[in-house]
Structures are given as C-alpha cells and as structure tokens.
Amino acid sequence: MPMIGWIFLLAAVALVLGSLFMLRDSAGKMQVPEDKLEKVRKRKAELEAEEKSEDQW
C-alpha cells in the first residue's frame, strides 16, 4: 500500500478513536433541569399505572 494510503488509514482510525473518547467523556454530564425531570417522572408513573390497569383485564 502506498504511503498516502497508510496516512489516510491512520487518520481514519484516529478520528474514530477520538470521537469515541469524546463520547465516553461526555456521557454522564448531561444536565437536565429539575422541572423537566419531574415531568418525566410524572409521565412515567402515569404510564406504569396505565399498564397496570391494562394488565388486570
């Protein structure tokens, strides 16, 4: 393989690894406002109650 092929291959691997490391580092840092979290919890409780009532039939 010519030298330019190795350079492209190395650059592609570096880009993939770099993006994976960035994704790993930012995975737990998503800040969600408390009001939205409360809304999500409320909706989840509603869905669970709905599923429970459907299971009883």
C-alpha positions as a Python dict, from the first residue, in 0.01 Angstrom:
ca = {
    (1, 'M'): (0, 0, 0),
    (2, 'P'): (139, 343, -84),
    (3, 'M'): (232, 585, 191),
    (4, 'I'): (-75, 804, 135),
    (5, 'G'): (-298, 501, 198),
    (6, 'W'): (-135, 442, 537),
    (7, 'I'): (-178, 809, 623),
    (8, 'F'): (-548, 802, 537),
    (9, 'L'): (-596, 479, 729),
    (10, 'L'): (-420, 619, 1035),
    (11, 'A'): (-621, 942, 1016),
    (12, 'A'): (-948, 748, 994),
    (13, 'V'): (-860, 535, 1296),
    (14, 'A'): (-755, 844, 1492),
    (15, 'L'): (-1085, 1019, 1411),
    (16, 'V'): (-1292, 720, 1519),
    (17, 'L'): (-1099, 671, 1842),
    (18, 'G'): (-1105, 1042, 1920),
    (19, 'S'): (-1479, 1065, 1876),
    (20, 'L'): (-1533, 754, 2090),
    (21, 'F'): (-1321, 901, 2371),
    (22, 'M'): (-1511, 1230, 2350),
    (23, 'L'): (-1842, 1043, 2365),
    (24, 'R'): (-1726, 845, 2668),
    (25, 'D'): (-1611, 1158, 2850),
    (26, 'S'): (-1936, 1346, 2790),
    (27, 'A'): (-2170, 1052, 2858),
    (28, 'G'): (-2260, 1137, 3217),
    (29, 'K'): (-2255, 1515, 3201),
    (30, 'M'): (-2596, 1589, 3056),
    (31, 'Q'): (-2767, 1841, 3284),
    (32, 'V'): (-3147, 1820, 3282),
    (33, 'P'): (-3343, 2090, 3466),
    (34, 'E'): (-3533, 1970, 3772),
    (35, 'D'): (-3873, 2070, 3631),
    (36, 'K'): (-3820, 1852, 3325),
    (37, 'L'): (-3708, 1561, 3543),
    (38, 'E'): (-4025, 1596, 3749),
    (39, 'K'): (-4232, 1599, 3429),
    (40, 'V'): (-4061, 1280, 3311),
    (41, 'R'): (-4117, 1108, 3646),
    (42, 'K'): (-4483, 1207, 3644),
    (43, 'R'): (-4533, 1076, 3290),
    (44, 'K'): (-4355, 751, 3377),
    (45, 'A'): (-4582, 699, 3678),
    (46, 'E'): (-4888, 762, 3457),
    (47, 'L'): (-4771, 508, 3201),
    (48, 'E'): (-4697, 248, 3466),
    (49, 'A'): (-5042, 297, 3620),
    (50, 'E'): (-5200, 266, 3275),
    (51, 'E'): (-5007, -55, 3202),
    (52, 'K'): (-5105, -197, 3540),
    (53, 'S'): (-5472, -131, 3471),
    (54, 'E'): (-5444, -291, 3127),
    (55, 'D'): (-5276, -599, 3275),
    (56, 'Q'): (-5564, -656, 3513),
    (57, 'W'): (-5807, -716, 3225),
}
